[in-house]
């Protein structure tokens, strides 16, 4: 009697398919571990205790945020430092020079010099409207619009504020008063400054540290600079309406204010430098902690590359063997097998 093998054939086919599926699943898992460097079954790798890895993952995400903040802060501070450097280079030169020129220039040279300084003043306005990464730097909390408005508007406001003054001392005093006028009284902070000085620009740069920047175009250090430049701009605008003696005295008034402004700018730049140093230190601390935690994470859930390669080679060998057996038993093509 011819033996009946139908059930045995079905069982063998079923076992082959199970083996095939198991090996393919193992191959996929090992390939994933090779690509990611992380074990595919984390709960199993940690024996079900996920508290430690959860803490590490949370801390790493937090540190990523802090590093983004430090990068933004560093860019902002560097932009402000560069802008103040440009302004101070002009002021450091002008302060002493206008005081000296008061005694040596002829009247026509005075007026030409005043016109030149007015142009420097306009460039200074543009510098204070500097942007970094699309944000205006000297508008305090308001970073979506220029810190200062129209230069021509400011000149018109100065002319109004100075109207009727006849001596250099009175002219300069009224310019000072206009720049220092409290908000709501029609001075510089109302008509030209467009920022927001409520609070400060704050950056959390590490779990334990933050920096607060209060410097704006409306800060005293910068208003002192603007006062000196404005005195010369007014002299340029007034032209022949002021006599030679008054013009010479305005040079003295401007020079004294610019000399004072140099000290304020130096202080402001030193404060920015300290903040830059704090950000750099925070970046280093955050980076070191990130490295330490990343190593700890790898030790907990990292896939051993050597073990993964060995297991992958063994699995591939088993798949080849299973394929060879399947071909002999069922005469399948490689294409049919893989499908």
C-alpha positions in Angstrom: 0.0 0.0 0.0 1.3 3.5 -0.9 1.8 5.6 2.2 -0.3 8.7 2.6 1.9 11.8 3.4 -0.6 14.7 3.0 -0.7 15.7 6.7 3.1 15.4 7.0 3.6 17.6 4.0 1.2 20.3 5.3 2.9 20.2 8.7 6.3 20.5 7.1 5.2 23.4 5.0 3.8 25.1 8.0 7.0 24.7 10.0 9.0 26.0 7.1 6.8 29.1 6.9 7.1 29.7 10.7 10.9 29.4 10.4 10.9 31.8 7.5 8.8 34.4 9.3 10.9 34.1 12.5 14.1 34.5 10.7 12.8 37.5 8.7 11.6 39.1 11.9 15.0 38.5 13.5 16.8 39.9 10.5 14.6 43.0 10.6 15.3 43.5 14.3 19.0 43.1 13.9 19.2 45.4 10.9 17.3 48.0 12.9 19.7 47.7 15.8 22.7 48.0 13.5 21.2 51.2 12.0 20.1 52.9 15.2 22.7 51.5 17.6 19.8 50.9 20.1 18.3 47.6 21.2 14.9 47.0 19.7 13.3 45.7 22.8 14.2 48.3 25.5 11.9 47.0 28.2 13.5 43.5 27.9 17.0 45.0 27.9 16.2 46.9 31.1 14.3 44.0 32.8 11.2 46.1 32.8 12.7 49.0 34.8 12.3 52.1 32.6 12.7 54.8 35.3 16.4 55.3 34.7 16.2 55.6 30.9 13.2 57.8 31.1 15.1 60.3 33.4 18.0 60.3 31.0 15.8 60.8 27.9 14.0 63.7 29.6 17.2 65.4 30.6 18.7 65.0 27.2 15.6 66.7 25.6 15.9 69.5 28.2 19.6 70.0 27.4 18.8 70.1 23.7 16.5 73.0 24.4 19.1 74.8 26.5 21.7 74.4 23.8 19.3 76.0 21.3 18.8 78.9 23.8 22.5 79.4 24.2 23.0 79.4 20.5 20.3 82.1 20.1 21.7 84.1 23.0 25.2 83.9 21.7 24.1 85.1 18.2 22.2 88.0 19.8 25.0 89.1 22.1 27.6 88.8 19.4 25.4 91.0 17.1 24.9 93.6 19.8 28.7 93.5 20.7 29.6 94.1 17.0 27.1 96.9 16.7 28.3 98.7 19.8 31.9 98.2 18.6 31.1 100.1 15.4 29.4 102.9 17.4 32.2 103.2 19.9 34.8 103.4 17.1 33.0 106.5 15.9 32.5 108.0 19.3 36.0 107.4 20.5 37.3 109.3 17.6 34.8 112.1 17.6 34.9 113.0 21.3 38.5 114.2 21.4 38.5 115.5 17.8 35.6 117.9 18.0 37.0 119.3 21.2 40.3 120.0 19.5 38.7 121.2 16.2 36.7 123.8 18.2 39.9 125.9 18.4 41.5 125.3 15.0 38.8 125.1 12.3 37.5 128.0 10.2 33.8 128.7 10.1 33.2 126.9 6.7 35.1 123.9 8.0 33.0 123.8 11.1 29.9 123.6 9.0 31.3 120.9 6.7 32.4 118.9 9.8 29.0 119.2 11.3 27.4 117.9 8.1 29.9 114.9 8.2 29.0 114.1 11.8 25.3 114.2 10.9 25.9 111.5 8.3 27.8 109.5 10.9 24.8 109.9 13.2 22.4 108.6 10.5 24.7 105.5 10.1 24.6 105.1 13.8 20.8 105.0 13.6 21.0 102.2 11.0 23.4 100.3 13.2 21.0 100.4 16.2 18.4 98.9 13.8 20.6 95.9 13.3 19.0 92.4 13.0 20.3 88.9 13.8 18.3 85.9 12.6 15.4 88.2 11.7 15.2 89.8 15.2 16.0 93.5 15.9 18.6 93.7 18.7 18.1 97.0 20.4 14.3 97.2 20.8 14.3 95.5 24.2 11.4 93.0 24.4 10.2 94.0 21.0 12.2 92.3 18.4 9.9 92.3 15.4 10.4 95.9 14.3 13.3 98.4 14.2 14.3 99.9 17.5 14.4 103.4 16.1 12.0 105.2 13.7 12.8 107.8 11.1 16.0 109.8 11.3 14.2 112.7 9.7 11.4 112.5 12.3 14.0 112.8 15.0 15.7 115.8 13.4 12.3 117.5 13.2 11.5 116.8 16.8 14.9 118.2 17.9 14.2 121.4 16.0 10.9 121.7 17.8 12.5 121.0 21.2 15.3 123.5 20.6 13.1 126.3 19.1 13.9 129.7 20.7 17.2 128.7 22.3 20.0 131.0 21.4 23.0 129.8 23.3 24.9 126.5 22.9 24.4 125.6 26.5 20.6 126.0 26.2 20.5 124.2 22.9 22.4 121.2 24.3 20.4 121.2 27.5 17.1 121.1 25.6 18.4 118.2 23.5 19.4 116.4 26.7 15.9 117.0 28.1 14.2 115.7 25.0 16.2 112.5 25.0 15.7 112.0 28.8 11.9 112.9 28.8 9.8 110.3 30.6 7.6 108.1 28.5 4.3 109.8 27.7 5.7 113.3 27.6 6.6 113.5 23.9 10.3 112.9 24.0 12.7 110.4 22.4 11.0 107.3 23.9 7.7 108.4 22.5 8.5 109.7 19.1 11.6 107.9 17.9 12.2 104.8 20.1 9.9 102.0 19.0 11.0 99.2 21.3 9.6 97.9 24.6 11.7 98.3 27.8 9.2 96.5 30.1 11.1 93.6 31.6 14.1 92.2 29.8 15.2 89.8 27.1 15.7 86.6 29.0 17.4 83.4 28.0 17.5 80.2 30.0 20.9 78.8 29.1 21.2 75.8 31.5 19.1 74.1 34.2 20.6 76.5 36.8 21.4 79.7 34.9 19.8 82.3 32.8 20.8 85.7 31.4 18.8 88.9 31.3 19.6 91.6 28.8 18.3 95.1 29.6 20.3 97.0 27.0 18.3 98.8 24.3 18.5 101.9 22.1 16.7 103.7 25.0 19.3 102.7 27.6 21.2 105.6 29.2 24.5 104.4 27.8 23.2 104.8 24.2 21.1 107.9 24.8 24.2 109.6 26.1 25.9 108.8 22.8 22.8 109.9 20.8 22.8 113.3 22.7 26.3 114.2 21.6 25.7 113.2 18.0 22.3 115.1 18.1 24.0 118.3 19.1 26.2 118.2 16.0 23.2 117.1 13.8 21.3 120.1 15.0 24.2 122.4 14.2 24.3 120.9 10.7 20.5 121.4 10.3 20.5 125.0 11.6 23.2 126.1 9.2 23.6 129.8 9.0 20.9 130.3 11.6 23.6 130.0 14.3 26.6 132.2 14.4 30.3 131.1 14.4 30.7 131.5 18.2 27.6 129.4 19.0 28.7 126.8 16.5 32.1 126.6 18.2 30.5 126.2 21.6 28.2 123.5 20.2 31.4 121.5 19.3 32.4 121.8 22.9 29.0 120.7 24.2 29.0 117.7 21.8 32.6 116.7 22.6 31.9 116.6 26.3 28.9 114.4 25.8 30.7 112.1 23.5 33.6 111.7 26.0 31.1 110.7 28.6 29.4 108.4 26.2 32.6 106.5 25.7 32.6 105.4 29.3 29.0 104.3 29.0 29.6 102.3 25.9 32.7 100.6 27.4 30.5 99.6 30.4 27.8 98.3 28.2 30.2 96.3 26.1 31.8 94.8 29.2 28.4 93.7 30.5 27.8 92.0 27.1 31.2 90.4 27.4 30.3 88.9 30.8 27.1 87.6 29.4 28.9 86.1 26.4 31.3 84.4 28.8 28.4 83.0 30.8 26.8 81.6 27.7 30.0 80.0 26.6 30.4 78.4 30.0 26.8 77.1 29.9 27.4 75.7 26.4 30.4 73.8 27.7 28.6 72.5 30.8 25.5 71.4 28.7 27.7 69.7 26.2 29.7 67.8 28.8 26.5 66.7 30.6 25.0 65.7 27.2 28.0 63.5 26.5 27.9 61.9 29.9 24.2 61.1 29.6 24.6 59.8 26.1 27.2 57.4 27.2 25.0 56.2 30.1 22.1 55.8 27.7 24.3 53.7 25.3 25.4 51.5 28.2 21.8 50.9 29.2 20.1 50.3 25.8 22.9 50.4 23.2 23.2 47.4 20.9 26.7 45.9 20.9 28.0 46.3 17.2 30.1 43.2 17.3 27.3 41.0 18.7 24.9 42.5 16.3 27.1 41.7 13.3 27.7 38.2 14.5 24.0 37.6 15.0 23.2 39.2 11.7 25.6 36.9 9.9 24.2 33.8 11.7 20.7 34.8 10.8 21.6 35.3 7.2 23.3 31.9 7.1 20.1 30.3 8.5 18.0 32.1 6.0 20.2 30.7 3.2 20.0 27.2 4.6 16.2 27.5 5.0 16.0 28.7 1.4 18.1 25.8 0.2 15.9 23.3 2.0 12.7 24.9 0.7 14.0 24.8 -2.8 14.8 21.1 -2.6 11.4 20.3 -1.1 9.1 22.4 -3.1 11.3 23.5 -6.1 10.5 27.2 -5.4 12.4 29.9 -7.2 14.2 32.6 -5.2 11.8 35.1 -6.4 8.8 33.1 -5.2 10.6 32.5 -1.8 11.2 36.2 -1.2 7.7 37.2 -2.2 
